[in-house]
Amino acid sequence: MVDLSIEIAGMELKNPVMVASGTFGYGREYAEFFDLSRLGAVMVKGVSSEPWTGNPVPRIVETPSGMLNAIGLQNPGVDYFLEVDLPWLRGFDTRIIVNIIGRSVEEYADVAARLSAAGGIDALEINISCPNIKEGGIQFGSDPRAAARVVEAVKRATHLPVIPKLSPNVTDIAQMARAVEDAGADAISLVNTFLGMAIDIRRRKPVLANVFGGLSGPAIRPLAVRMVWQVYEAVRVPLIGMGGIMDGADAAEFVLAGARAVAVGTANFIRPTAALDVLAGLERYVEETGLSYAELIGAAHPRRTARQEPTRPEANQ
């Protein structure tokens, strides 16, 4: 067996393969197909202070090499999560990372504080980048100062590692990454979905009731890999890469670009065991290279060989 254990923001993970928030629910449906303890971490669907109903239907449409979704972060709220989902998740030997959402800085801080007090949670992922809700989300994720304010507020409200999830719908992803790092982020998730839309040519109207939705799947992978590459050269905190990962080779691209861990998203809808397939493929790749997993992180960067430490610029430069 290849040793894929890794540390991120103080968390020891048995392997670097996670499941991306929004694609795995709270794990119950997928637990029917495999033991969640085999994952490095589970990133659960977004949790808000109060229940959210989400967007009207239709809110999902298939696209070439991907899908558009405009779910609108529907969730039953933090009280339900703490009473029903968290106790169940604690039964698995895996890290639990809770994605948190809000319409204001105060809401983010409130849900962070309530989750932190509960115990049994390993980290908080801050969703400041959802492109399909009309309040919160996208404006926090596209303004470096607004993103920093959210991170600072959550950091004050919790003792847990804080991992902002960045939007790709920005001009300069490195600038966003530096802003959240300076605000205290312990790691960074990237990227969320790309803003897109589909039009029904027979009805001559948008397919999604929300008009716009978030594009995910293999179609976005080259863009996501590019952004991980850019952010790796801009900051020093660990990166969790995601965006169209379907197999171990896809995951390896993200690792070589600088991701310390990867998250499997849309592939879960196609194959419920996709995360395990990615893990097995990544294990084979690492074994074939003859290098350790740690040596492969960022190894494609021209300034670094596989056996050297990264020499990135200072984050504030």
Rosetta blueprint (number, residue, H / E / L):
1 M L
2 V L
3 D L
4 L L
5 S L
6 I E
7 E E
8 I E
9 A L
10 G L
11 M E
12 E E
13 L E
14 K L
15 N L
16 P L
17 V E
18 M E
19 V E
20 A L
21 S L
22 G L
23 T L
24 F L
25 G L
26 Y L
27 G L
28 R L
29 E L
30 Y H
31 A H
32 E H
33 F L
34 F L
35 D L
36 L H
37 S H
38 R H
39 L L
40 G L
41 A E
42 V E
43 M E
44 V E
45 K E
46 G E
47 V E
48 S L
49 S L
50 E L
51 P L
52 W E
53 T L
54 G L
55 N L
56 P L
57 V L
58 P L
59 R L
60 I E
61 V E
62 E E
63 T E
64 P L
65 S L
66 G E
67 M E
68 L E
69 N E
70 A L
71 I L
72 G L
73 L L
74 Q L
75 N E
76 P L
77 G L
78 V H
79 D H
80 Y H
81 F H
82 L H
83 E H
84 V H
85 D H
86 L H
87 P H
88 W H
89 L H
90 R L
91 G L
92 F L
93 D L
94 T L
95 R E
96 I E
97 I E
98 V E
99 N E
100 I E
101 I L
102 G L
103 R L
104 S L
105 V H
106 E H
107 E H
108 Y H
109 A H
110 D H
111 V H
112 A H
113 A H
114 R H
115 L H
116 S H
117 A H
118 A H
119 G L
120 G L
121 I L
122 D L
123 A E
124 L E
125 E E
126 I E
127 N E
128 I L
129 S L
130 C L
131 P L
132 N L
133 I L
134 K L
135 E L
136 G L
137 G L
138 I H
139 Q H
140 F H
141 G H
142 S H
143 D L
144 P H
145 R H
146 A H
147 A H
148 A H
149 R H
150 V H
151 V H
152 E H
153 A H
154 V H
155 K H
156 R H
157 A H
158 T L
159 H L
160 L L
161 P L
162 V E
163 I E
164 P E
165 K E
166 L L
167 S L
168 P L
169 N L
170 V L
171 T L
172 D L
173 I H
174 A H
175 Q H
176 M H
177 A H
178 R H
179 A H
180 V H
181 E H
182 D H
183 A L
184 G L
185 A L
186 D L
187 A L
188 I E
189 S E
190 L E
191 V L
192 N L
193 T L
194 F E
195 L E
196 G E
197 M L
198 A L
199 I E
200 D E
201 I L
202 R L
203 R L
204 R L
205 K E
206 P E
207 V L
208 L L
209 A L
210 N L
211 V L
212 F L
213 G E
214 G E
215 L E
216 S E
217 G L
218 P H
219 A H
220 I H
221 R H
222 P H
223 L H
224 A H
225 V H
226 R H
227 M H
228 V H
229 W H
230 Q H
231 V H
232 Y H
233 E L
234 A L
235 V L
236 R L
237 V L
238 P L
239 L E
240 I E
241 G E
242 M E
243 G L
244 G L
245 I L
246 M L
247 D L
248 G H
249 A H
250 D H
251 A H
252 A H
253 E H
254 F H
255 V H
256 L H
257 A H
258 G L
259 A L
260 R L
261 A E
262 V E
263 A E
264 V E
265 G L
266 T L
267 A H
268 N H
269 F H
270 I H
271 R L
272 P L
273 T L
274 A H
275 A H
276 L H
277 D H
278 V H
279 L H
280 A H
281 G H
282 L H
283 E H
284 R H
285 Y H
286 V H
287 E H
288 E H
289 T H
290 G L
291 L L
292 S L
293 Y H
294 A H
295 E H
296 L H
297 I L
298 G L
299 A L
300 A L
301 H L
302 P L
303 R L
304 R L
305 T L
306 A L
307 R L
308 Q L
309 E L
310 P L
311 T L
312 R L
313 P L
314 E L
315 A L
316 N L
317 Q L
